[in-house]
Amino acid sequence: MTEHVREGSMAGSWVSGRAPRTRWWGASALAGVAAAVVAATVLPAGGAQATGAGLRVPARYAQQRLDWQPCQGAASLECARMTVPRDWHRPDAGVDLTVAVSRHRASNPAGRRGVLMMAAGGPGASGLNRPEGFVKDEPAVGAAYDVVGFDQRGVGRSTRPVCQTDAEFQEFFAHDFRDRSPAAVQGVLARSRKLVRDCRTRSGGLLPYLTTEQTARDMDLFRSLLGARKISYYGPSYATMIGAYYATLFPRRIERTVLDSNVGWAGSWEEFETGQPKSFQRRFEQDFLPWLAKYDAVYHYGRTAQQAKTRWEARRRALAEHPVTVGKVVIGPNQLDNGTIQAIYNAKEGFPALASALAALDHGDGAGAPERQLMEKVFGSYLSPEFLAEYFSVTCNDTAWNRDIDYWVRRSAQDTKTQPLVGARDLAFSSVCAYWPTATAPKVKVTGAGLPTTLMLNSVHDPATYYEAAVRDHRALRGSRLVTVTGGGDHGQYRNGNACVDDIVTTYLLTGKAPKHDTTCAAGPLPVPTGPAAK
């Protein structure tokens, strides 16, 4: 699962793309055959070779002008609306779509060196306002580049699908994913079928065209309308796949690329997502629980990681029997999992918040107003139906899925036993893609052919975009350099308080200088609790 709305890969679904330091509280010059040759191979679902970057761009798209206006909610940005074809492979068929785009002009026009395009994770997170925070954190990069962003098709202020209302969607997470009784398993499958049915009937035929490959082609139109011959690119989490696909389809349009916390774009979504139960469990048991035990004097959750895990499991069982209502949130076992999954993306913010919320749960009716507000925030803020409409469209469309429901029932039963934090929800998420309409999106094979050096970043214990997948991506992307952050597990490395990483990335973006070889940076220390101790 990448990123949640706090950003990403699914925050708890399975990929989250949350952007670094996002607070969750509080047409090619060479056309036709020539362009297809310089691009890496693009294979359609049937396996025959398809045209690559050299698709025809009708004049009504290529000659449009972007009407830049002040951007709502981001004072330093300009925003515009870009018209794109519903299907880049058949641009004259179907109703056009709208993609919302944004721009922060280089603060040093005399030293301007080009365009830096950004995308957001998820799939499902908004990227429209991201340039503002990026430039605030990295003013030297903002001085040298026009930093531009967008809401990809299907997200935010762009044309979006519709699946379910908030009220309808509550049922998806209302039960206990660990319950393996026949009735519970059939309930999970029924809710997944209903979600797919609602998405199909309410989205006006949009779903098949919400893919990473289509988004990459939207990006190249945006580049063209900006008047840029080439772009540089930064993307975290799922946005690494967007960047890898774009660079593959349009290698002559890329100058510098940074892929931060990588989803497994070298393989399929199914392959990637089935590895997440292990990585989330690893982060929970090897990073969070030992940290929680270290501060037993503050949170009173056990002096060892095993004691803390035993207490967490006891709390989960208690919530299954007697859910706790806080404000508008009913905290049951799935909600405990949801909050835990999201919090372990980032230690500095997530660990103390989760620990305090767990302690507050133990206080029961004696919890004060601030504690109740924290519980509501930690355990009540999770994936929305709008987020998952895009998330499932992309992950179910991009690459093929096993449609054998019996296989998913068996696999999820095993994962529930061995890696329950995320493994227990295997069935709910995988069955959605098993029931999804058969995808026709071309498969983009990333090789690195024709590309300058790509800079990749990943931490060793990232729960969502796990390190093993990043290594496979690195091997597939010839000429890339991998910066491994050792001793940590945060999701999103640039602009995350690590001076070693920040120096490497900023130097690369400003000068083009990348490490000569793969390299490492040490993660910073884990947070120390501040403020009053738990009761």
Summary of the structure (lengths in Angstrom):
residues: 535
radius of gyration: 22.5
end to end distance: 34.1
largest distance: 70.8
contacts: 2027
relative contact order: 0.16
helix: 45%
strand: 14%
